[in-house]
Amino acid sequence: MALETTFIQERLVKKFGNNVLNFEMKRDIFSFEATPENIHEVIKTLKEDEALNFHFLTDLAGIHFPDNDDQHQFAVSYQLHNWYENVRIRVKTYLPDDAEVDTITDLFLCANWMEREAWDFFGIRFKGHPQLKRILNMDEMISHPMRKEFPMEDGGRTDKDDRFFGRTVSNS
């Protein structure tokens, strides 16, 4: 029997109630949200429940939504894969500006570098992470460059010509 989205939803709602919500098909991937307080247990259930079998963490990514309210400024998106049924799933949890969520490195070792990248670029802290430090940027950086408030270009650079970037230069 194929793993149906309704079965996944019913199983999770039965266990987590209102802590899992907004189930939908989004670009051919079954997606839903989980509260930050429950995200670790939700992912643990997706992995360890023998009826679900999402044993592979495909991706974990941080996202910044500067136009959202204060409690939904950031998100962590987890993409999991059930190899047996060839089913993918996306779970998202929204976080406030002082973004912090439980690590899942105890469930998936590959989450180590993915969580470090989310910390490095977005400043999302993962409680319990074994070595949460920058992975691609210099340790001396005090900002998180993928946040939308971080300027795209260095204002001090003189080697860029705005005409090449689709911007017009006014002569006034």
TAJO-V188785 format. One record per pair of residues at least 6 apart in sequence whose ideal C-beta (glycine too) atoms are under 6 Angstrom apart, sorted by sequence separation. I is the first residue (numbers start at 1). J is the second residue. If there is no record, write none. Layout:
# TAJO-V188785
I | J
I | J
This chain:
# TAJO-V188785
46 | 52
105 | 111
118 | 124
126 | 132
24 | 31
47 | 54
81 | 88
104 | 111
105 | 112
143 | 150
162 | 169
12 | 20
34 | 42
46 | 54
47 | 55
23 | 32
80 | 89
22 | 32
64 | 74
22 | 33
79 | 90
115 | 126
20 | 32
21 | 33
63 | 75
78 | 91
119 | 132
9 | 23
20 | 34
62 | 76
115 | 129
120 | 134
77 | 92
120 | 135
19 | 35
61 | 77
120 | 136
75 | 92
76 | 93
120 | 137
60 | 78
117 | 135
19 | 38
75 | 94
116 | 135
59 | 79
58 | 79
74 | 95
123 | 144
16 | 38
72 | 94
122 | 144
57 | 80
58 | 81
73 | 96
103 | 126
121 | 144
73 | 97
122 | 146
5 | 30
56 | 81
71 | 96
74 | 99
76 | 101
99 | 124
100 | 125
102 | 127
103 | 128
121 | 146
54 | 80
70 | 96
103 | 129
100 | 127
54 | 82
53 | 82
53 | 84
46 | 80
74 | 124
57 | 108
60 | 111
57 | 110
39 | 93
57 | 111
60 | 114
62 | 118
34 | 91
36 | 93
64 | 122
29 | 88
30 | 89
31 | 90
33 | 92
34 | 93
36 | 95
47 | 107
62 | 122
29 | 90
43 | 104
40 | 102
62 | 124
44 | 107
36 | 101
3 | 85
66 | 148
64 | 147
3 | 87
64 | 148
